[in-house]
Amino acid sequence: MLPSLFRLRPVRLAILCSVSLVACSAVAADNTVKLRAEAVPEFTDNLFHYSEQQLDDFDAGDETGQDERFQDIDDTADMVTRARLRGDITWDLAKKRDVLLRLDGRYALHARNGIADYGSVAAHTAVDVSRHDALFAEIKYIPDRFQKNYRIPDTGTFTAAHYTQTDYTAGYQRKIHKRWNAGAEYRHRRRRYDSPLQSRNRDGDYLRGFTDYRLAKKTWATSSLELGRVETDEAMDSGVLIDRSYEQLNVIQGFRFDLPAKTDLTLDLAYRRREATTDVVEDGGRFDRVDQRTRIRAGIDKKLGRGFTLTGRITYQDNDSDREDPTFDVDEVGYEEARVALGIVYRARLR
């Protein structure tokens, strides 16, 4: 039922979340209920993370003989409107101890590539087990999302890659000092592709440590380090055993500055390293392969009053792929992407 609901209309996601929030608000009598709604249009110049060579092939069209790889894709650049509706309900347990329930619905609507539209729902809960310690858990579900067109193993035919994804997260956070919080979380991600691309199915396990610290009166820093391992199904392709499993390191360092005139400035730097784990030498696309992605993002939030905030951000990321196979050209692997977003966020306290 859920997959079909998300595939049809984005408005159904808003209806689902609204009904859930109204029901929970009724239960949460005499407690705090907060609502957050946002709509943020964002332009991206490389929606499907194509390499430079693939972008040239797309522009060349029929001359490349690669049309099937780009079937149903109208453009490599797009304007994506990211809509979100989130509700927080808080119950008081004792002084400085609360129970939080959060329902979060999101939808991404593409101006050019409707095939890439998708929605997600998430439920998050947190409990203050003491004045300084909290436990939290979350489930996030994506019923159907198009990634790009992939080649079917042992054929020269490309087909649309749709997948379903579920994330399960549990963690712990401690307030170490009035200026310093730290914690850790475990996340399991289960992704399943539609036929005939089941060989791309994957299960990932991630362990992340995080901390945030107030450096000065109006300056905050956040840091996180995540280690992960992803196991994928195996498949034979042209007589070669293909295993897309990998290990991953992800590091993020962020800063937030509280500026005058109710304005916040954010800056974060991220680095991700993926190492393929296959020991099949004949698999030149993955054997001894290392992907390194760097990302820089700057954002600004300006409070307008009456619960409204104007938000904007600029993002640039570069993914380099180092492969052992000498037949791979540097333009055939890796990608670059730039994104620019400007939108509105609304926050309200219902009770």
LOLUMKOL-100933 format. One line per 3 residues: number of its first residue (from 1); their letters; for each residue y, x negated, z of N, C-alpha, C, CB. Coordinates in steps of 0.2 Angstrom, whole numbers. Each point is the difference from the previous one (the first is absolute). Glycine has a CB too. Example, Ala and Ser with C-alpha at 12.3 -4.5 7.8 and 13.67 -1.06 7.14 Angstrom:
LOLUMKOL-100933
1	as	-28/-66/39/6/4/0/6/-4/0/-6/9/6; 11/-7/-10/6/-4/1/5/4/3/-3/-6/-10
***
This chain:
LOLUMKOL-100933
1	mlp	-6/-4/0/6/4/0/6/-4/0/-6/9/6; 7/-14/-1/6/-4/0/1/-4/-7/-2/-1/13; -3/-2/-16/2/-4/-6/3/5/-5/-10/-8/2
4	slf	7/14/-3/3/4/-5/7/2/2/-12/4/-3; 13/-3/9/7/2/2/5/-5/-1/-5/7/9; 3/-13/-8/5/-6/-2/1/-1/-7/-3/-5/11
7	rlr	-2/6/-15/0/-1/-7/5/5/-4/-11/-5/1; 12/11/2/3/5/-3/8/0/1/-10/7/1; 13/-6/4/7/1/1/2/-4/6/0/11/-5
10	pvr	6/-15/5/2/-3/6/3/4/5/3/-9/-7; -1/15/5/3/5/5/-5/2/5/8/4/-9; -15/-4/7/-5/2/4/-1/-4/6/-6/5/-10
13	lai	8/-12/9/0/-5/5/5/2/5/-4/-9/-7; 10/11/5/5/2/5/-2/6/4/9/-5/-8; -12/10/4/-2/6/4/-5/-1/5/2/6/-11
16	lcs	-7/-10/9/-5/-2/5/3/-3/6/-8/-2/-9; 12/-3/8/3/-4/6/5/5/4/0/-11/-6; 4/15/3/4/5/3/-4/5/5/8/-1/-10
19	vsl	-13/4/7/-4/4/4/-3/-3/6/-3/6/-11; 0/-13/10/-2/-3/5/5/-2/6/-8/-5/-8; 14/4/6/5/-2/5/2/6/3/4/-9/-7
22	vac	-3/15/4/1/6/3/-5/2/6/6/4/-11; -12/-5/9/-6/2/4/1/-5/7/-7/4/-10; 8/-10/8/0/-5/6/6/1/4/-6/-8/-7
25	sav	12/10/4/6/1/4/-1/6/5/6/-4/-10; -10/9/8/-2/6/4/-4/-3/6/1/8/-9; -5/-12/8/-4/-3/6/4/-4/4/-10/0/-7
28	aad	15/-3/4/3/-5/4/6/3/4/-3/-9/-8; 3/15/11/5/3/3/2/-5/6/-4/12/-3; 11/-12/4/3/-4/5/-1/-7/-1/-1/10/8
31	ntv	0/-12/-14/-1/-8/-1/4/-1/-6/-11/-1/5; 11/-6/-7/5/-2/-5/-4/0/-7/6/-7/9; -2/10/-13/-2/0/-7/5/-2/-5/-7/10/3
34	klr	5/-15/-7/5/-4/-5/-2/1/-7/3/-8/9; 1/8/-13/-2/1/-7/4/-5/-4/-2/12/1; -1/-15/-6/3/-5/-5/-2/2/-7/-1/-9/9
37	aea	6/10/-13/-1/1/-7/4/-5/-5/-3/13/3; 0/-15/-8/3/-5/-4/-2/1/-7/1/-8/9; 4/6/-14/-1/0/-7/3/-6/-3/-1/12/-1
40	vpe	-3/-17/-1/3/-7/-2/-2/-1/-7/0/-4/12; 4/5/-17/-2/-3/-7/0/-7/0/5/10/-5; -9/-13/1/-1/-7/0/-2/-2/-7/-3/-1/12
43	ftd	7/-4/-15/-2/-2/-7/-4/-7/1/11/5/-5; -17/-5/1/-4/-6/0/0/-2/-8/-7/3/11; 7/-10/-12/-1/-2/-7/-7/-2/-2/12/-4/1
46	nlf	-17/5/4/-7/-2/-2/-4/4/5/3/-12/-4; -4/19/2/-3/5/5/-7/-2/1/7/8/-4; -11/-10/-2/-7/-2/1/-2/-7/1/-1/10/-8
49	hys	6/-14/9/-1/-7/2/-4/-4/-6/0/3/12; 3/-2/-18/-3/-3/-6/3/-7/0/-1/10/-6; -3/-15/3/2/-7/-1/5/0/-6/-11/-4/5
52	eqq	14/-2/-6/5/-1/-5/-4/2/-7/7/-9/7; -13/6/-8/-3/1/-6/-2/8/-1/-5/-12/1; 3/15/4/-1/7/-1/6/4/-1/-10/-1/8
55	ldd	16/0/-5/6/3/-2/2/-1/-7/4/-2/12; -5/-4/-15/1/-1/-7/-5/4/-4/4/-12/2; -10/12/0/-5/5/-4/2/7/0/-9/-8/3
58	fda	12/10/3/2/7/0/6/1/-5/-4/1/12; 9/-5/-12/6/0/-4/-2/0/-7/7/-5/9; -13/1/-11/-2/-1/-7/-3/6/-3/-1/-12/3
61	gde	-2/16/2/-4/6/-2/-6/-1/-5/11/5/1; -11/-2/-7/-6/0/-4/-2/-7/-2/3/12/-4; 2/-16/3/-2/-7/-3/-4/-4/5/11/1/-5
64	tgq	-12/1/11/-4/-4/4/-8/2/1/10/-2/6; -11/8/-8/-7/3/0/-1/1/8/-4/-6/-10; 9/7/14/-2/1/7/2/7/2/2/-12/2
67	der	-1/16/-6/3/7/1/-4/3/6/4/1/-12; -11/-1/12/-4/3/5/1/-2/7/-8/1/-9; 11/-7/10/1/-3/6/6/4/3/-4/-11/-3
70	fqd	9/14/-1/6/3/2/0/7/-2/6/-10/-2; -12/13/2/0/8/-2/3/4/6/-11/-2/-7; 14/7/5/4/4/5/5/-3/4/-11/6/1
73	idd	13/-12/-3/5/-3/4/7/0/-5/-8/-8/7; 13/11/-5/6/1/-4/4/-6/0/0/12/2; 1/-16/4/4/-6/0/-2/-4/6/9/7/-5
76	tad	-8/-13/5/-1/-5/5/5/0/6/-6/-7/-8; 12/10/6/5/1/5/1/7/2/6/-10/-4; -4/12/10/1/7/1/4/1/6/-11/2/-4
79	mvt	13/4/5/4/2/6/-4/5/4/11/0/-6; -13/-3/12/-4/4/5/4/3/6/-10/-9/-4; 9/15/5/3/3/5/-5/1/6/8/6/-8
82	rar	-7/-9/13/-4/0/6/2/5/5/-3/-12/-2; 0/17/3/2/6/5/-5/-1/6/4/8/-10; -1/-6/16/-4/-1/6/2/6/5/-1/-13/-2
85	lrg	-3/15/5/1/5/6/-4/-2/6/2/10/-9; 1/-11/14/-3/-3/6/2/4/6/-1/-11/-5; -4/13/10/2/3/6/-3/-3/6/0/11/-6
88	dit	4/-12/11/-3/-3/6/1/5/6/4/-12/-4; -10/12/8/0/5/5/-2/-5/6/-3/11/-6; 7/-10/12/-1/-5/6/0/5/6/6/-10/-6
91	wdl	-12/8/10/-1/3/6/1/-5/6/-8/8/-6; 12/-6/11/1/-4/6/-6/0/4/12/2/-1; -15/-8/3/-5/-1/5/3/-1/7/-8/-4/-9
94	akk	12/-1/9/4/-2/6/6/-4/-2/-11/-1/6; 14/-2/-1/6/-4/-2/-2/-6/-5/6/4/11; -2/-4/-16/-1/-5/-5/-7/0/-3/9/-7/5
97	rdv	-13/12/-5/-7/1/-3/0/6/-4/-5/-6/10; 3/6/-16/0/5/-5/-6/0/-4/12/0/0; -14/6/-3/-5/1/-5/4/2/-6/-9/3/8
100	llr	7/-7/-14/4/2/-6/-6/2/-5/9/-9/2; -7/14/-6/-4/2/-6/5/0/-6/-8/8/7; 6/-11/-12/4/0/-6/-4/2/-6/7/-10/5
103	ldg	-4/14/-9/-3/2/-6/5/-2/-6/-6/10/5; 3/-13/-10/4/-4/-5/-3/2/-7/3/-9/8; 2/12/-12/-2/2/-7/4/-4/-5/-5/11/4
106	rya	3/-14/-9/4/-3/-5/-3/1/-7/2/-9/8; 3/9/-13/-2/1/-7/5/-4/-4/-4/12/2; 1/-15/-7/3/-5/-5/0/4/-7/-3/-11/6
109	lha	9/12/-8/1/4/-7/3/-5/-5/2/11/6; -5/-12/-11/2/-4/-6/3/3/-5/-9/-7/3; 15/5/-6/4/3/-5/-4/-1/-7/11/-2/7
112	rng	-14/-4/-8/-3/-1/-7/-7/0/1/9/-7/-3; -12/5/8/-8/0/0/-2/5/5/0/-12/-3; -1/18/1/-2/5/5/-7/-1/2/7/8/-6
115	iad	-11/-12/2/-7/-1/2/-1/-4/6/-3/0/-12; 9/-4/14/0/-4/6/3/4/6/2/-10/-7; -1/16/7/2/4/6/-5/1/5/8/6/-7
118	ygs	-7/-7/13/-5/1/5/3/2/7/-7/-9/-6; 3/11/10/3/2/7/-5/-3/5/5/11/-4; -3/-11/11/-4/-2/5/2/4/6/-1/-12/-5
121	vaa	-3/12/10/1/3/6/-3/-4/6/-1/12/-5; 4/-12/11/-2/-4/5/1/3/7/3/-10/-7; -7/9/11/1/2/7/0/-6/5/-6/11/-3
124	hta	11/-11/7/0/-6/5/1/3/7/5/-8/-9; -8/4/14/1/2/7/1/-6/4/-7/10/-2; 11/-10/7/1/-6/4/0/3/8/6/-7/-9
127	vdv	-9/3/13/0/2/7/3/-6/5/-10/8/-2; 14/-7/6/3/-5/5/-5/0/5/12/2/-3; -17/-7/4/-4/0/5/3/-3/7/-9/-1/-9
130	srh	15/-2/8/4/-2/6/7/-1/-3/-10/-6/5; 14/4/-1/7/0/-1/1/-6/-6/4/4/12; -8/-8/-12/0/-6/-5/-5/0/-5/5/-7/9
133	dal	-10/11/-9/-6/-1/-5/-1/7/-3/-5/-9/7; 4/8/-14/-2/6/-4/-6/-1/-4/13/3/0; -17/2/-2/-5/0/-4/2/5/-6/-9/-3/9
136	fae	7/1/-15/2/4/-6/-6/1/-5/12/-3/2; -12/8/-6/-5/1/-5/3/4/-6/-10/-1/9; 7/-1/-15/3/4/-6/-6/1/-5/12/-5/2
139	iky	-11/10/-6/-5/1/-5/5/2/-6/-10/4/7; 9/-7/-13/4/1/-6/-4/1/-6/9/-7/5; -8/12/-9/-4/2/-5/4/1/-7/-8/6/9
142	ipd	5/-9/-14/3/1/-7/-6/3/-4/8/-10/1; -7/17/-3/-5/3/-3/-2/-2/-7/3/9/7; 3/-11/-11/-1/-2/-7/6/-4/-2/-7/10/-2
145	rfq	6/-17/0/5/-4/-3/-2/-4/-6/4/-1/12; 0/1/-17/-2/-4/-6/3/-7/1/1/11/-7; -5/-16/5/2/-7/1/2/-2/-7/-8/-2/10
148	kny	4/1/-14/2/-2/-7/-7/1/-4/9/-8/3; -9/6/-10/-6/1/-4/-4/-7/1/6/9/-8; -12/-8/10/-5/-6/0/-5/1/-5/2/-2/12
151	rip	-5/-4/-14/-6/0/-5/-6/1/4/6/-8/-7; -10/13/4/-7/1/3/-4/-6/-1/1/13/-3; -5/-15/8/-4/-5/-1/-5/0/-5/1/-1/12
154	dtg	-3/-4/-16/-4/-1/-5/2/5/-6/-9/-2/8; 15/3/-9/3/4/-6/7/-3/-1/-7/10/3; 9/-8/-9/7/-2/-2/5/6/1/-4/-9/-8
157	tft	2/14/12/3/6/1/4/0/6/-8/6/-7; 15/-4/7/4/1/6/0/7/2/7/-10/-3; -7/11/10/1/7/2/4/0/6/-11/3/-4
160	aah	14/3/6/5/1/5/-4/-1/7/7/8/-7; -4/-12/11/-3/-2/7/4/4/5/-3/-11/-3; -1/17/6/3/4/5/-5/-2/6/4/9/-8
163	ytq	0/-9/14/-4/-1/6/2/5/6/-1/-12/-4; -3/12/9/1/4/6/0/-6/6/-5/11/-5; 10/-10/9/0/-5/5/2/3/7/4/-8/-8
166	tdy	-8/5/13/1/2/7/1/-6/4/-7/10/-1; 12/-10/6/1/-6/4/0/3/7/8/-6/-8; -12/2/12/-1/1/8/3/-6/4/-11/7/-3
169	tag	16/-5/7/3/-5/4/0/1/7/7/-2/-10; -8/-3/14/0/1/7/4/-7/3/-11/8/1; 15/-7/4/3/-6/3/3/1/7/3/-3/-12
172	yqr	0/-3/14/3/0/7/6/-4/0/-11/0/5; 16/3/-1/7/-3/0/2/-1/7/3/5/-11; 0/-10/13/3/-2/6/7/-2/0/-12/-3/4
175	kih	16/6/1/7/-2/1/0/-5/5/4/11/-2; -4/-17/-1/0/-6/4/6/-2/4/-8/-5/-8; 14/7/5/7/-1/3/4/5/-3/-2/-12/2
178	krw	8/14/1/4/5/-3/3/-2/-7/3/3/12; -4/-9/-14/2/-2/-6/-6/-2/-5/11/-4/5; -17/5/-2/-6/-3/-4/-6/5/0/5/-12/2
181	nag	-7/14/-7/-6/4/-1/-5/-4/-4/6/11/1; -13/-10/0/-5/-3/-4/-6/4/0/4/-12/3; -9/11/-8/-6/4/0/-4/-2/-5/6/9/4
184	aey	-12/-6/-5/-5/-1/-5/-3/6/-2/-2/-11/5; -1/11/-12/-3/6/-2/-6/-2/-5/11/6/1; -16/-2/-1/-5/0/-5/0/5/-5/-7/-6/9
187	rhr	6/5/-15/0/5/-6/-6/-1/-4/13/1/0; -16/5/-2/-5/0/-5/2/4/-5/-9/-1/9; 8/-1/-15/3/3/-7/-7/1/-4/12/-5/1
190	rrr	-13/12/-3/-5/1/-4/3/3/-7/-8/3/10; 6/-6/-15/3/2/-7/-6/2/-4/11/-7/1; -11/13/-5/-5/1/-4/2/3/-7/-7/3/10
193	yds	5/-7/-15/2/2/-7/-4/5/-3/4/-12/-1; -1/16/-4/-4/5/-4/-4/-4/-5/9/9/2; -15/-5/-4/-4/-3/-5/4/-1/-7/-10/6/6
196	plq	9/-11/-9/-6/-5/0/2/-7/3/-5/6/-10; 10/-6/15/3/-6/3/-2/-1/7/9/1/-8; -15/2/10/-3/-1/7/0/-7/2/-6/11/-1
199	srn	5/-16/-4/-1/-7/2/6/-3/3/-8/-1/-9; 14/5/9/6/-2/3/1/3/7/5/-1/-11; -10/5/13/0/2/7/1/-5/5/-7/9/-3
202	rdg	11/-8/8/1/-6/5/1/3/7/5/-7/-9; -7/3/14/1/1/7/3/-6/3/-10/8/1; 16/-7/2/4/-5/3/1/0/8/5/-1/-11
205	dyl	-6/-5/14/1/0/7/6/-5/2/-12/3/2; 17/0/1/6/-4/1/2/-1/8/4/4/-12; -2/-9/14/2/-1/7/7/-3/0/-12/-2/4
208	rgf	17/5/-1/7/-1/0/3/-1/7/1/6/-11; 3/-12/12/4/0/6/7/0/-2/-9/-7/5; 13/10/-1/7/1/-1/4/0/6/-3/7/-10
211	tdy	10/-8/9/4/-1/5/7/2/-2/-7/-9/6; 12/11/-2/7/1/-1/4/-2/6/-3/10/-8; 8/-13/6/4/-4/5/8/1/-1/-10/-8/2
214	rla	14/10/3/7/0/-1/3/-7/1/0/12/4; 2/-15/-9/3/-6/0/7/-1/3/-7/-2/-10; 11/8/9/7/0/2/1/8/1/4/-11/-5
217	kkt	2/12/7/2/7/2/-1/5/-6/8/-5/8; -7/2/-14/0/4/-6/-5/-3/-5/12/4/2; -17/-8/0/-4/-3/-5/-7/0/3/9/-7/-4
220	wat	-14/10/-1/-7/0/2/-4/-3/-5/2/11/6; -8/-14/-4/-4/-3/-4/-7/3/1/6/-11/0; -10/12/-6/-7/2/0/-4/-5/-3/4/12/0
223	ssl	-10/-13/2/-5/-4/-3/-7/3/0/7/-10/4; -11/8/-9/-7/3/0/-4/-5/-4/4/12/1; -10/-13/1/-5/-4/-3/-7/4/-1/6/-11/4
226	elg	-8/11/-10/-6/5/-1/-6/-4/-3/7/10/-1; -13/-10/3/-6/-3/-3/-4/6/-3/1/-11/7; -4/10/-13/-4/5/-2/-6/-2/-4/10/7/0
229	rve	-15/-3/-1/-6/-2/-4/-1/7/-4/-5/-10/7; 4/10/-13/-2/5/-5/-6/-1/-3/12/3/-1; -17/2/2/-6/-1/-4/0/6/-5/-6/-5/10
232	tde	4/3/-16/-1/4/-6/-7/1/-2/12/-3/-4; -13/8/0/-7/1/-3/-1/-5/-6/0/12/3; -6/-14/-5/-1/-5/-5/-2/4/-6/-3/-9/8
235	amd	4/5/-14/-2/3/-7/-1/-5/-5/7/10/3; -12/-9/-7/-1/-5/-6/5/2/-6/-12/-1/4; 15/-4/-6/4/0/-6/-1/-5/-5/9/6/7
238	sgv	-11/-5/-13/-2/-5/-5/-5/-5/3/11/2/-5; -15/0/9/-5/-4/3/2/-4/6/-5/-1/-11; 11/2/13/3/-4/6/0/5/6/7/-8/-8
241	lid	-9/6/14/1/4/6/7/-1/2/-12/-2/4; 15/8/-3/7/1/2/1/2/7/3/3/-12; 0/-7/16/2/2/7/7/-1/1/-12/-3/4
244	rsy	16/8/-2/7/0/1/2/-1/7/1/7/-10; -5/-8/15/1/-1/7/5/-6/1/-11/5/3; 15/-4/2/5/-6/1/2/0/8/4/1/-12
247	eql	-1/-6/14/3/-1/7/7/0/-1/-10/-6/4; 14/8/1/7/1/-1/4/-2/6/-2/9/-8; 8/-12/7/4/-2/6/7/3/-2/-6/-11/3
250	nvi	9/15/1/7/3/-1/4/-1/6/-5/9/-7; 11/-12/5/5/-2/5/7/3/-2/-6/-11/3; 9/15/2/6/3/-1/5/-2/6/-5/10/-6
253	qgf	11/-12/4/6/-1/4/6/4/-1/-5/-12/1; 7/16/3/6/4/-1/5/0/5/-8/7/-5; 14/-5/3/6/-1/4/4/7/-1/0/-13/0
256	rfd	3/15/5/5/6/0/6/-2/4/-10/8/-1; 16/-6/-3/6/-2/3/4/7/1/0/-12/-6; 3/13/11/4/6/2/7/-1/-2/-8/4/9
259	lpa	11/-2/-14/6/-1/-2/5/5/2/-4/-6/-10; 11/5/9/4/5/2/0/6/-5/8/-9/5; -5/14/-3/1/7/-4/-7/3/-1/10/-5/-6
262	ktd	-14/5/11/-7/3/0/-4/-2/-5/5/9/5; -5/-16/-7/-4/-3/-5/-5/-5/2/10/2/-7; -16/-1/5/-5/-5/1/-2/-4/-6/-5/7/9
265	ltl	4/-14/-9/-2/-4/-5/-7/-3/2/12/-2/-4; -17/3/-1/-7/-3/1/-1/-5/-5/-4/11/5; -1/-16/-3/-2/-5/-5/-7/-2/2/12/-4/-2
268	dla	-17/4/-2/-6/-2/1/-3/-4/-5/-2/10/7; -2/-15/-5/-4/-5/-5/-7/1/2/10/-8/0; -14/8/-6/-7/1/1/-4/-5/-5/2/12/3
271	yrr	-8/-14/0/-4/-4/-4/-7/2/1/8/-10/1; -12/11/-7/-7/2/0/-4/-5/-4/4/12/2; -10/-14/1/-4/-4/-3/-7/3/-1/7/-10/4
274	rea	-10/10/-9/-7/3/-1/-4/-5/-4/5/11/-1; -11/-12/4/-5/-5/-2/-6/4/-2/5/-10/7; -7/9/-13/-7/4/-2/-5/-4/3/5/3/-11
277	ttd	-11/1/13/-5/-3/3/-6/-1/-4/4/5/10; -4/-3/-16/-6/0/-5/-2/-8/-1/3/11/-5; -10/-12/5/-3/-6/-1/-3/-1/-7/-2/-1/12
280	vve	4/6/-16/-3/0/-7/5/-4/-5/-6/11/2; 4/-17/-4/4/-4/-3/2/3/-7/-5/-10/6; 0/14/-9/1/3/-7/6/5/0/-12/-3/-2
283	dgg	14/6/8/5/5/0/7/-4/1/-8/8/6; 10/-10/-12/6/-4/0/6/4/2/-5/-6/-9; 5/12/9/6/4/2/1/0/8/-2/7/-10
286	rfd	-4/-8/13/1/0/8/-3/-6/3/-1/12/-1; -3/-16/-2/-3/-6/4/6/-5/2/-11/2/-6; 11/-4/12/5/-4/2/7/2/-1/-8/-9/-2
289	rvd	9/15/2/7/3/-2/4/1/7/-5/6/-10; 12/-7/9/4/1/6/6/4/-3/-4/-11/6; 6/16/-3/6/4/-2/5/-1/6/-6/9/-7
292	qrt	12/-10/5/6/-1/5/5/4/-2/-3/-12/3; 5/17/2/6/4/-1/6/-1/5/-8/8/-6; 14/-9/3/5/0/5/5/6/-2/-1/-13/1
295	rir	4/15/4/4/6/0/7/-1/4/-10/7/-3; 15/-5/0/6/0/4/4/7/-1/1/-13/-1; 1/16/7/3/7/0/6/0/4/-11/5/-2
298	agi	16/-2/0/6/1/4/2/7/0/4/-11/-3; -2/14/8/2/7/1/6/1/4/-12/3/-2; 15/3/1/6/2/3/-1/8/2/7/-9/-5
301	dkk	-5/11/11/0/6/2/7/2/3/-13/0/3; 16/5/-5/6/3/2/0/7/2/6/-8/-8; -5/9/15/0/6/3/6/4/-3/-6/-4/10
304	lgr	5/10/-12/6/4/-3/2/6/5/-5/-3/-11; 1/4/16/1/6/5/-4/6/-2/12/-5/1; -13/9/4/-4/6/0/-7/-1/-2/10/6/-3
307	gft	-12/-12/5/-7/-2/-1/-2/-3/-6/-2/9/7; 7/-10/-12/-1/-3/-6/1/-7/0/3/11/-5; -7/-15/1/1/-7/-1/-1/-2/-7/-4/-2/12
310	ltg	8/-2/-15/0/-3/-6/-4/-6/0/11/5/-4; -17/-6/0/-4/-6/1/0/-3/-7/-7/5/9; 7/-12/-9/-1/-3/-7/-4/-7/1/10/5/-4
313	rit	-14/-7/-1/-3/-6/1/-1/-3/-7/-6/4/11; 5/-11/-11/-2/-4/-6/-6/-4/2/12/0/-4; -17/0/-1/-6/-4/2/-2/-4/-6/-4/9/7
316	yqd	2/-15/-6/-3/-4/-6/-6/-3/3/11/-3/-5; -16/3/1/-7/-3/2/-3/-4/-7/-2/9/9; -1/-14/-7/-3/-4/-5/-7/-2/2/11/-5/-3
319	nds	-16/6/-1/-7/-1/1/-3/-5/-5/-1/12/5; 0/-18/-2/-3/-5/-4/-8/0/1/11/-7/1; -15/6/-7/-7/0/1/-2/-7/-3/-1/12/-2
322	dre	-3/-16/6/-2/-6/-1/-8/0/-2/9/-6/7; -11/6/-13/-7/0/-2/-3/-6/-3/3/12/-2; -9/-13/4/-4/-6/-2/-1/0/-8/-5/-1/12
325	dpt	4/7/-15/-1/0/-7/5/-3/-4/-7/10/2; 6/-15/-6/6/-3/-4/2/4/-6/-4/-11/3; 0/16/-4/2/5/-6/5/5/2/-12/-2/-5
328	fdv	14/2/11/5/5/2/7/-3/-1/-8/5/8; 12/-2/-11/7/-2/-1/4/3/5/-1/0/-12; 6/-4/14/4/1/6/4/7/-1/2/-12/2
331	dev	-1/14/-8/3/7/-1/-4/6/0/8/-6/-7; -15/4/7/-5/5/0/-2/3/7/-4/-5/-10; 7/1/15/-2/2/7/6/0/5/-11/-5/-2
334	gye	11/8/7/5/1/5/5/5/-3/-1/-12/4; 7/14/0/5/4/-2/6/-1/4/-9/9/-4; 14/-6/1/7/1/4/2/7/0/3/-12/-3
337	ear	1/14/8/2/7/1/7/0/4/-12/4/-1; 16/0/-2/7/1/4/1/7/1/5/-10/-5; -3/12/11/1/7/1/7/1/4/-13/2/1
340	val	16/4/-3/7/2/3/-1/7/2/7/-9/-7; -5/10/13/-1/7/3/7/2/3/-13/-1/1; 14/8/-1/6/3/3/-1/7/1/8/-8/-5
343	giv	-8/10/12/-2/7/1/3/2/7/-10/-1/-7; 8/7/9/2/4/6/-5/1/5/9/5/-7; -8/-6/13/-5/1/6/4/5/4/-6/-12/0
346	yra	2/17/3/3/5/4/-5/0/7/5/7/-10; -2/-7/15/-3/0/7/3/6/4/-3/-13/0; -2/16/3/3/6/5/-5/0/6/5/6/-10
349	rlr	-2/-4/15/-4/2/6/0/7/1/3/-11/6; -9/14/-7/-1/7/1/1/3/7/-7/-1/-11; 4/-3/15/1/2/7/-1/-6/5/-5/12/-3
***
